């Protein structure tokens, strides 16, 4: 099956802001490169994007939903395609990329509320970054996606 005929995987993602309007970014545990990303992950069967985003955020960062205030939801999903060399390796080769439902949220807790030592750790480090730095911090195939997300939420940043 060619990449162009594969479906997109539904996912939810969050641009989480602290009190200083800096964005939570983390280093993936499965990538040795300095590739940072915002929390995101696939939706479970029947799960709404908002519920999926809150679940993924807690699974990846230890941040519980009561410490998150949703500010905005993107008007439409964003898409990205995997590079051809990753299509057969990621998600058992079933998807060409992701259809991501993005949220902008405020973190109401403190740095001590972040705990990457979760049941199934995905990240090996985290920090607060400047929104404008995001496209340069991510893996190259997601740069346009991150630029689009920044544009979508620009009025709030």
Secondary structure, 3 states (H helix, E strand, C coil): CCHHHCEEEEEEEEEEECCCCCEEEEEECCCCCCCEECCEEECCCCCCHHHHHHHHHHHHHCCCHHHEEEEEECCCCEEEECCHHHHCCHHHHCEEEEEEEEEEEEECCCHHHCCCCCCCCCEEEEEEECHHHHHHHCCHHHHHHHHHHHHHCHHHC
